[in-house]
Structures are given as C-alpha cells and as structure tokens.
Amino acid sequence: MPLQLLVLALDAALYPTLLAAVVILLSQPRRKPLLSAYLAGGLTISIGLGLGIIAALKGSSAVDSSTSAVSWTTDLAVGGLALLLAVALATRADARFQERRRAKKPDKPVDPDAEQKEPLSQRLLARGSAPVVFVAALAINLPGAAYIVGLKDIAAAHHSTAGDIALVVAFNLIMFMLAEIPLLGLIFAPDATVARVHRVNGWFSANGRRIAVVLCAVLGFFLIIRGIVDA
C-alpha cells in the first residue's frame, strides 16, 4: 500500500465510535458472534460503498490523475474543513454553540435524563442479536473524510479492477483494526482482551477531544500540504 494511503487509513482507524461499539459488544454474553457480525456488517458496507465510489469516479473521469484539478482542490477543501474542525474542538466552540442554543430557548422543557440516554445505535448493539448488530453496523460505518480522500486517491491512480479491490480491502482492514484485534483476542485470550479494551476505551473517553483535535489537525495539514504541492 502506498505511504499516503497508509497515513489516511491509520487516521481513519482511530475512530472512537468503533471502539465504543466494541466495548458494548464485549459486555454481551455472546460477544464473539456479535463482534463478528458487527465487523462483517461494517466491512460489507464500507468496502461495497468504497468500490462503488471508485467506479463512479472513474466513470465520470473526475480524477484523471492524482494531480488533476478535482484531486488537489478536494484535498484543499477537505483539509481546510478538517483544520477548522480541529480549531473548533480545541477552542470548545461546539460547546459554546450548544450553550447559546439552549439560552435562546429558555422556556423549552429540559429532559433531566437526556444526557443519560444512549444513542439508538448503542441501544441496538446492546440487544444481543447478531442480525440486528449486522444491520446496525451497516448504518454506523458510512465512509468518513479520510476514507473518501483515500478512495479518490485509489481512483486517480487508475489501477486494474483487481488492484482497486485489493487496495480498498487493505484500507478497510487497517481502518477496522480496533474491532479486528479484539476479535482475535477473544479467540486466544478472552478475559485479558476484555480488560484491555475497557482500559483503552477509558483512555479514549478521557482524552476524546484531544484525540479528535490531533486527528483533524494531522489530516488537515497533510491534505493541505499535498494539495499545494499538486496544484
């Protein structure tokens, strides 16, 4: 895999939502089949959409090469948005925005349990049904920014169909390593794996904002520098 694709795949792999899903599934009695179902669903939707996006890009001739106008302008646009998001998270602009929204509606009744309610996706994962977990994984694992840029790079390289498939599969295997490694751990050392996953999730939870800032900043600088070089 080219180095630039590897950087994008590693950036996409540090996905706290994926780790949170793994923690929920590991707390269920049938954790191995449930985690397998989640991984199967996530890989199915991610690889399927990825190959579809590459086919669409090649069919439209939007990316004639990695240095085409569409390619480098996409890098600059996505990179700029990633940096703006990093700044917003670092300065807690999102929290201040939520506070202003609440201040504008002082008469709106406040649900005291609102912050305690789990998202629908988490409630579905906790049901302990492999088919439900598979379907939930289809909805949760839609392509993110780093993956879309990676797909654009693959399409611009004009590999053979087999080459495209191999790169998309390799990208996804890296991107889903936070689920693949625990699944392997359940086979060889289940108790130790559960404990380690909970420790890692605790660290992610305690440093979530900082991690998001670093990931967005790395992605932003990487894409902006590459876009300027290719322009």
C-alpha positions in Angstrom: 0.0 0.0 0.0 1.4 3.5 -0.9 2.6 5.5 2.1 0.0 8.3 1.6 -2.9 5.7 1.6 -1.4 4.2 4.8 -1.4 7.6 6.5 -5.1 8.1 5.6 -6.0 4.5 6.7 -4.3 4.9 10.1 -6.1 8.3 10.6 -9.4 6.7 9.7 -8.7 3.7 12.1 -8.6 5.9 15.2 -12.4 6.0 15.3 -13.8 6.4 18.8 -17.3 5.3 17.7 -15.9 2.0 16.6 -14.2 1.4 19.9 -17.3 2.3 21.8 -19.3 -0.2 19.7 -16.7 -2.9 20.5 -17.0 -2.2 24.2 -20.7 -2.6 24.1 -20.5 -5.9 22.2 -17.8 -7.2 24.6 -20.2 -6.7 27.5 -22.7 -9.1 26.0 -22.9 -12.8 26.8 -22.4 -13.8 23.1 -19.6 -11.4 22.5 -17.6 -13.3 19.9 -20.5 -13.9 17.4 -21.8 -10.3 18.0 -18.4 -8.7 17.3 -18.0 -11.0 14.2 -21.4 -9.8 13.0 -20.5 -6.1 13.6 -17.2 -6.5 11.8 -18.9 -8.3 8.9 -21.5 -5.6 8.6 -19.0 -2.8 8.8 -16.7 -4.3 6.2 -19.6 -5.1 3.9 -20.9 -1.5 3.8 -17.5 0.1 3.8 -15.9 -2.0 1.1 -19.1 -2.0 -1.0 -19.6 1.7 -1.0 -15.8 2.2 -1.5 -15.8 0.2 -4.7 -19.0 1.9 -5.8 -17.4 5.4 -5.3 -14.3 4.4 -7.1 -16.3 3.1 -10.1 -18.3 6.3 -10.1 -15.2 8.5 -10.0 -13.5 6.6 -12.8 -16.7 6.6 -14.9 -17.0 10.4 -14.6 -13.4 11.0 -15.4 -13.3 13.4 -12.5 -9.9 12.2 -11.4 -7.7 11.8 -14.5 -4.7 11.8 -12.2 -3.6 12.4 -8.6 -2.6 16.0 -9.7 -5.9 16.8 -11.5 -7.7 20.0 -10.6 -10.5 18.0 -8.9 -8.0 16.0 -6.9 -6.0 18.8 -5.4 -9.0 21.1 -4.9 -10.6 18.2 -3.0 -7.5 17.9 -0.8 -7.5 21.6 -0.1 -11.2 21.7 0.7 -11.3 18.7 2.9 -8.0 19.7 4.6 -9.4 23.2 5.3 -12.6 21.8 6.8 -10.5 19.4 9.0 -8.4 22.2 10.3 -11.5 24.3 11.0 -12.9 21.4 12.9 -9.7 21.0 14.9 -9.7 24.7 15.9 -13.4 24.5 16.8 -12.8 21.4 19.0 -9.7 22.9 20.6 -11.4 26.1 21.5 -14.6 24.3 22.6 -16.6 26.4 20.1 -19.0 23.4 19.7 -19.8 23.5 23.5 -20.4 27.3 23.4 -22.7 26.9 20.4 -24.8 24.4 22.3 -25.0 26.7 25.3 -26.1 29.6 23.1 -28.8 27.4 21.5 -30.1 26.4 25.0 -30.0 30.1 26.1 -32.2 31.1 23.1 -34.9 28.7 24.2 -35.1 29.2 28.0 -38.8 28.1 28.1 -38.1 24.8 26.4 -38.6 22.0 28.9 -35.4 20.2 29.8 -35.3 16.4 29.9 -33.3 15.6 33.0 -32.4 12.2 31.6 -31.4 13.5 28.1 -27.7 13.2 28.7 -28.1 9.8 30.2 -29.9 8.3 27.2 -27.8 6.2 24.9 -28.0 6.8 21.2 -30.2 4.5 19.2 -27.2 2.7 17.6 -25.8 1.8 21.0 -29.2 0.5 22.2 -29.4 -1.7 19.0 -25.9 -3.1 19.6 -26.9 -3.9 23.2 -29.8 -6.1 22.2 -27.6 -9.1 21.8 -28.9 -10.2 18.4 -26.3 -10.9 15.6 -28.7 -9.9 12.7 -29.6 -6.6 14.5 -25.9 -5.9 15.1 -25.1 -6.6 11.5 -27.7 -4.2 10.3 -26.6 -1.5 12.8 -23.1 -1.8 11.6 -24.3 -1.1 8.1 -25.8 2.2 9.3 -22.9 3.2 11.6 -19.9 2.6 9.3 -20.6 5.0 6.4 -17.4 6.5 4.8 -15.7 9.3 6.6 -13.5 12.1 5.3 -10.1 10.2 5.4 -11.7 7.2 3.7 -13.3 9.3 0.9 -10.0 11.0 0.2 -8.3 7.6 0.1 -10.9 6.4 -2.4 -10.3 9.4 -4.5 -6.5 8.6 -4.5 -7.2 5.0 -5.5 -9.4 6.1 -8.3 -6.9 8.6 -9.5 -4.1 6.0 -9.7 -6.1 4.1 -12.4 -5.3 0.6 -11.1 -6.9 -2.5 -12.6 -10.1 -3.7 -11.1 -8.2 -6.3 -9.1 -5.8 -3.6 -7.8 -8.7 -1.4 -6.8 -10.3 -4.2 -4.8 -7.0 -5.2 -3.1 -6.3 -1.6 -2.0 -9.9 -1.0 -0.8 -9.8 -4.2 1.2 -6.3 -3.4 2.6 -7.5 0.1 3.6 -10.5 -1.3 5.4 -8.5 -4.0 7.2 -6.4 -1.2 8.7 -9.4 1.0 9.3 -11.3 -1.6 11.3 -8.3 -2.8 13.4 -9.9 -1.6 16.6 -12.5 -4.3 16.0 -10.3 -6.9 14.4 -7.7 -7.0 17.1 -10.2 -7.6 19.9 -11.9 -10.3 17.9 -8.6 -12.1 17.6 -8.0 -11.5 21.3 -11.3 -13.2 22.1 -10.1 -16.3 20.4 -6.7 -16.5 22.2 -7.1 -14.6 25.5 -10.7 -13.5 26.0 -10.5 -12.2 29.6 -7.4 -10.3 29.1 -8.8 -8.8 25.8 -11.9 -7.5 27.5 -9.9 -5.9 30.3 -7.5 -4.2 27.8 -10.3 -3.0 25.6 -12.0 -1.3 28.6 -8.7 0.3 29.5 -8.2 1.7 26.0 -11.8 2.9 25.8 -11.4 4.6 29.2 -8.3 6.4 27.8 -10.2 7.4 24.7 -13.1 8.7 26.7 -10.9 10.7 29.0 -8.9 12.2 26.0 -11.6 12.1 23.3 -11.5 15.8 22.5 -7.7 16.0 22.4 -7.6 12.9 20.2 -10.1 14.4 17.8 -8.2 17.7 17.6 -4.9 15.8 16.8 -6.5 13.6 14.1 -8.3 16.5 12.4 -5.1 18.6 12.5 -3.0 15.8 11.1 -5.4 15.1 8.3 -5.9 18.8 7.6 -2.2 19.7 7.4 -1.5 16.5 5.4 -4.1 17.3 2.8 -3.4 21.0 2.5 0.3 20.4 2.0 -0.4 17.7 -0.6 -2.9 19.9 -2.3 -0.5 22.8 -2.6 2.3 20.6 -3.9 0.0 19.1 -6.6 -1.6 22.4 -7.6 
